Amino acid sequence: RPSQAAIALRRGGPDAGDPNHDTDHPLKSAAEALVGPGVTLLDLHGMADREHDVIIGIGAAPTARSFRLAELFANAATRHGIAAVVADDDTGFTACGPATMTSWALARGADALQFEIAHNLRTVRAEPARKIALLRAFTEVFAA
């Protein structure tokens, strides 16, 4: 695995199934050689608008680093005016399901986080300054 590298994988459209529900999803097969110890998986999702702009799921058995990264991101996002929180039973989106990409990556020895991003930050009508604030939070935490 290359260090300091970023790799993006996409699930492939509506007929491709759901890698967060399908244990043997093709996306997991494609990522298998890339995900393991020393790697941090960021699984990006969209959600409807809620109280928080971003909810960060860390799975049922997160690594200490996953938990620390989630907290760092929530703090960075909040500093930039984005309401972010680490998921819990009240917020939902905990990424605890046995087939989630987060659980899959954690089981392979990687650090993993699932980001649920509200519609108000993903739409083309979203205020550019808020989109930039979200990107700044990501770069502060993950490009360091």
C-alpha positions in Angstrom: 0.0 0.0 0.0 1.4 3.4 -0.9 1.7 5.8 2.0 0.0 9.2 2.0 -2.1 8.1 -1.0 -5.8 8.6 -1.6 -7.9 6.3 -3.7 -11.5 6.9 -4.6 -13.9 4.0 -5.3 -17.6 4.5 -6.4 -20.3 1.8 -6.1 -21.4 1.9 -9.7 -25.0 3.1 -9.9 -28.4 2.1 -8.6 -28.3 -1.5 -10.0 -25.0 -2.3 -8.4 -26.4 -3.2 -5.0 -25.3 -1.6 -1.7 -21.8 -2.2 -0.3 -23.1 -1.2 3.2 -25.7 -4.1 3.1 -24.1 -6.7 0.8 -21.4 -8.7 2.5 -19.9 -9.8 -0.9 -20.3 -6.5 -2.8 -17.9 -6.0 -5.8 -16.7 -2.7 -4.3 -15.3 -4.7 -1.3 -13.6 -7.1 -3.7 -12.1 -4.1 -5.6 -10.9 -2.5 -2.4 -9.7 -5.7 -0.7 -6.0 -5.3 -1.7 -6.0 -1.6 -0.7 -7.7 -1.8 2.8 -5.8 -3.0 5.9 -3.5 -1.9 8.6 -2.1 1.6 8.2 -5.0 2.6 5.9 -7.9 5.0 6.8 -11.2 4.3 4.9 -13.5 7.3 4.6 -17.0 6.2 3.5 -19.0 9.2 2.2 -22.8 9.1 2.3 -25.7 11.5 1.7 -28.5 12.1 4.2 -31.6 14.3 4.3 -31.2 17.6 6.2 -31.2 17.1 10.0 -30.1 18.8 13.2 -26.5 18.1 12.2 -24.8 18.8 8.8 -22.5 15.8 9.2 -22.8 12.7 11.3 -19.7 10.5 11.7 -20.2 6.8 12.2 -17.2 4.8 13.6 -18.7 1.3 13.8 -19.3 -1.0 16.7 -15.6 -1.6 17.5 -13.7 1.5 16.3 -9.9 1.8 16.5 -8.6 4.4 18.9 -7.4 6.3 15.8 -10.8 6.2 14.1 -12.4 7.6 17.3 -9.7 10.3 17.5 -10.1 11.3 13.8 -13.9 11.5 14.2 -13.6 13.8 17.1 -10.9 15.9 15.3 -13.2 16.2 12.3 -16.3 17.1 14.4 -14.3 19.8 16.1 -12.7 21.2 12.9 -16.1 21.2 11.1 -17.7 23.0 14.1 -14.9 25.7 14.0 -15.8 26.2 10.3 -19.6 26.6 11.0 -20.6 23.0 10.0 -22.6 21.2 12.7 -20.9 17.8 13.0 -21.1 15.1 15.6 -19.8 11.6 16.2 -22.8 9.2 15.8 -24.6 7.7 18.7 -27.9 5.9 19.3 -29.8 9.2 19.2 -28.3 10.4 15.9 -28.3 7.1 14.2 -25.8 6.4 11.3 -23.4 4.6 13.6 -22.0 2.4 10.9 -22.4 -0.6 13.3 -24.1 -2.9 10.8 -22.1 -6.1 10.1 -21.9 -5.4 6.4 -21.1 -1.7 6.4 -17.9 -0.6 4.7 -16.8 0.8 8.0 -17.2 -2.6 9.8 -15.6 -4.4 6.9 -12.6 -2.1 6.9 -12.2 -2.3 10.7 -12.3 -6.1 10.5 -9.4 -5.9 8.0 -7.3 -3.9 10.5 -7.9 -0.4 8.9 -9.2 2.7 10.6 -12.6 3.6 9.2 -15.2 6.4 9.4 -18.6 6.8 7.7 -19.6 10.4 6.9 -23.3 11.2 6.5 -23.4 14.5 4.8 -26.7 16.5 4.8 -28.4 17.5 1.5 -27.9 21.2 2.3 -24.2 20.8 1.8 -24.4 18.6 -1.3 -26.9 20.3 -3.5 -25.8 22.6 -6.3 -27.8 25.3 -4.6 -25.7 25.1 -1.4 -23.9 28.2 -0.3 -20.4 28.0 -1.7 -18.9 29.2 1.6 -20.5 26.3 3.4 -19.1 23.8 0.9 -15.7 25.3 1.3 -16.0 25.1 5.1 -16.7 21.4 4.8 -13.7 20.8 2.5 -11.5 22.8 4.9 -12.5 20.5 7.8 -11.7 17.4 5.7 -8.3 18.8 4.6 -7.4 20.0 8.1 -7.9 16.5 9.5 -7.0 14.1 6.7 -4.4 16.0 4.7 -2.2 16.7 7.7 
